[in-house]
Amino acid sequence: MNTDTPEFLVACLCAAWCGTCRDYQPGFHALAARFPAARFLWIDVEDDADLVDDYDVENFPTLLIQRDDTVLFFGTMLPHLELLQRTLESFHTQTPEESRYHAHADPLRRSWQTERNLRRALAARNT
């Protein structure tokens, strides 16, 4: 892994027309300062449809959390920043091996590794 790339990727998939998303966005960006080992991305599912159209985002906000190339979480999360903060703190306490185990613990999470890997999608977009 490139040492210039943060270990964690935290992406919020939202839409500009969504009032909940607009209310959530400032706190989401503020939370980034608490997690310097993470790259926080705000992705508009309409503006960036080429990137996330296959992700089937049905509710907002939808969060995606990766550790390096391992997708740890993908789904709707209530728009309470303390919930995201606790989730990130929990993932930060895991060893990389524990994260890989978590990511492969059930069929849905295993599917995320190929179907929801945002780092790979971003890399493919930039090539």
N, C-alpha and C positions, 0 to 999 in steps of 0.2 A: 504494500500500500504506500502511496505517496505520502511522505511525512508532512507535506504542506496541506494535505486534506484532513480536516477534522475527523476524529474517530466517529462521532455521531452526526447523523443527519436527521433533522426534525422538520417535516414539511406539513404545512396546513394547506389543504385543498379546499378552496372556497370559491365564491362567486361575488363579483362586485355588487350585484343587485341584492344580495342577501344582507339584511339588516343585522342579523346575529353575527355574521362574519365581520361586518364593519365595526361592530362593538367589540369584538374579540381581538381584532388586529393590533391595536396599540399595546395591549397587555402581552400578546404573543411576542411582539418584537422586544418589549421590555424584558421578558423572561430570557431572551437570548443572552443578555448580559450576565445572568447567573450561571450560564453553562458555556464557558469559553471553549470547552472541548467539543462543541457542537456547532454545526452550520444550520441555521434556521432559514427556511425558505417559505415564502408566501406564494402559493401557486393558484392563479385564477383558472378554474377548470374550463372556462370558455376562451380566454386569451391564450392559454397553453394547451388547447385541445390536442394538438399534435403530440404532446408529451404524455398526457394522462387520460386521453379519451378511452382507452381500453380498461381503465381502472374502475369503471362503473360506480362513480360517486353519486350516491342517491340522497344523502343527507349531509348537512353542514353543521359544524365543521368536521371534516374528515382529516384525521391525522395519520401520518406515516412516519415511523421512527426506525432508523437503521443504525446498526453499529458496523462500521466498515461495510462489508458486502452482505451482511446478515440483516434481514428484515425482521424486526422485533415486534412491531405493531402496525396494523393497518385497520382503520375503522373510524366510525363516528365516535366522538367523545363529547360529552356535555361541555358547553362553553364556560367552564370554570377553570381558570388558570391554575388554581391550586391542585386540581386533579392532574393536569399535565405535568406540573412541577413534581408531584409525588411519583408519577409514572417514570419520569426521567431520572429522578433520584434513585429509584429502584433499579432501573437498568444500569445506571452508573456504578452501583455497588456490585454488580455481577462481574465475574471474570469473563474473558472472551469465550472460554469453554462453556460456562453456564449460559451465556447468551446464545450460543449455537444450539445447545440442548433445548432451551426455551423455544427457539425458532423452529425446531423440528419436532416438537412434542405432540403435534396432532396434524391431521391431513390439511386443515385450512392453513395453518402457519407454514407448513412445508410448501404449499402452493404459492404463498407470497414470495418465496425465494426466487422464483422465476417470473411470476406474473406481476409482481408489485415492486421489483427492485428498481427504485428511483435512481440510484447512482448509475446503474447500467444504462437506463433510459437517458439520463443527462449526458453521459459519455457518448452514447450513440448519436445524440442530437448534435454534439459539438464536433463530430468527425466529418 
